[in-house]
Structure formats: structure tokens, C-alpha cells
């Protein structure tokens, strides 16, 4: 289960519309924005493919420049044989 902290860079004049679009998206938690058009969010998805799909869907919203991962937690995706042994 990937949990990813992201910064979403938008065109400042379109940031409010992008923010409103993101509010209704499943798996997206918003934590604020600034005057420069940056939005801080966390994505909570079931797997890496769902994370990629969500990022691509957000990047296709008018006014979004880039979705940038800042923090990733993928522990549940690591096969048991690769986890540290006790």
C-alpha cells in the first residue's frame, strides 16, 4: 500500500480550480497550498500502478504543471523474502 507525500505544482491563476477538483478524488488528502500555486497532498493507493494512474490523472487536469513525489512508503509492496529477518 503506497502512501506518498506530494507537491502539486500548478499555474497560480488556476490553482483554486485544481484544488477544488482534487477535493473530491478518492485516495487524495489535501494539506494546503501557497500563493505560488503549490498544493501539498498525500496519496493513499492500493499499489504502485494505482499510484501511477492517480498521478497521471492529476497531471492531466488543466492548470497542473507537475506532480512531484516528496515521500514514499512502499513497505507492503516488498515481498516477504526480502524483508529483514529476525
HELIX and SHEET records of a PDB file:
HELIX    1   1 UNK A   12  UNK A   14  5                                   3    
HELIX    2   2 UNK A   15  UNK A   23  1                                   9    
HELIX    3   3 UNK A   48  UNK A   59  1                                  12    
HELIX    4   4 UNK A   75  UNK A   77  5                                   3    
HELIX    5   5 UNK A   80  UNK A   82  5                                   3    
SHEET    1   A 4 UNK A  28  UNK A  33  0                                        
SHEET    2   A 4 UNK A  38  UNK A  44 -1                                        
SHEET    3   A 4 UNK A   3  UNK A  10 -1                                        
SHEET    4   A 4 UNK A  64  UNK A  73 -1                                        
END                                                                             
